[in-house]
Amino acid sequence: GGVSSGGLPANVTDVFGEGLLLPPVPLYIAGEENASVFRILSHNSRMPSKLLGDVRALVSGVNVGSARLQGLVDRFGSSGIAEAVDELLRHSEEMMGQAIRQIPRGKYRSSFRIDDDGSGNGLEYEVVLTVTASGDSIEVDFEGTSDQAAGIINSSYSQTMAATMFGIYACVGLDLPLDEGSFRRVSMNLPFGSLVNPRAPAACNGRIVTGTAI
């Protein structure tokens, strides 16, 4: 959908050019496809059969996952599963804390300049990052980063968080568990309205540029 095939136009200036936007709507009702929503999807794609095939494959995956999780609950009980999850997250948090302790305490500051955003305005943008290591936790502060771009290089909160955590894992150990327990040891400041946490309806399909800078 959107201006270009694949939803990845290089020079749009808002999210509306990037493809179809849907608020939360029921894709299925009582196990049956919501025909109205499926029609909307198919009418906004250049390859509707492949799009709907992808959607149905995702639904199948979720249904299998749901069945397997229900099987665990039936076997161990919901309280047993909750206890196991809590223990896994606690263990991940402890492992991340131990890894972070290998970083000498202090503040580390760096930046990366992006020479274009695709909009044609000729502006450059900068990702500025200060990492404060204080024992078994770190703070990541993006204060000083450029305001959000007119073009496609904006990185939403979730994408910035993912790029940041990957950078941390790359430094302290890619074999660490990747879950919420590890995230508890990292705090982030992402200024709203900046390149790393833009206001809607910012274009974001080129977010990999800013993610790579992070």
C-alpha positions, 0 to 999 in steps of 0.5 A: 500500500501507500505511494510505493510498492512494499510501503517503503517510499523514499521521499514521503513526509508523513505516515499516510504515504507509507500505507494503510492505517487501521486502528485496533479492529477485530480481524476475527469474530468468534473464530470467523474472518471479519469480512469487512476488514479483510475487504479493506485490506485487500482493496489497499494492496497491490497484491491482495492474495499475497497480503491476505496469505501473510495475514492468515499465516500470522493468525495461524501462528498465533493460534498454535502459540495459544494452544501450546500455552494453554497446554502448559497451563493445563499441565502446570496450572496458571499459578505455576506458569506465572511463577516460572515466568517471574523466575525467568525474568528475575534470572534475566535481570540478574544476568544483565546486571552482572554483565553491566557491572563489567562497564566502568562507572561513568558517563559516555557520550557520543553522536552520529550525524545523518546527512539526509532524510530523503525529503529534499530539504538539505538538512542534516540530523544528529543522534546524540547519546549519553550512557551513564553506567552506575554499577548494575544498571545503565541510563541511556539519554538521547537529550540533544538529538535533533528534532524529528525529521520531515522525511522518513528517518524517524524512529518510533519509541519501540524501534529506538528501544530495540536499537538501543537494547541491541547496542547494549547486548552487542557490548555486554553479551549477545548470549544474554536472555532477550526479555523484559527482565533484562530491560529492567536494568536499562532506563531510557530518556527519549525526548518527545518530538525528536528523531528517536521519539517523533510525534505523529504523523511522522514518516518512519519507514526509513527508521533503520537509518536512525536505528543504525546510528544509535 
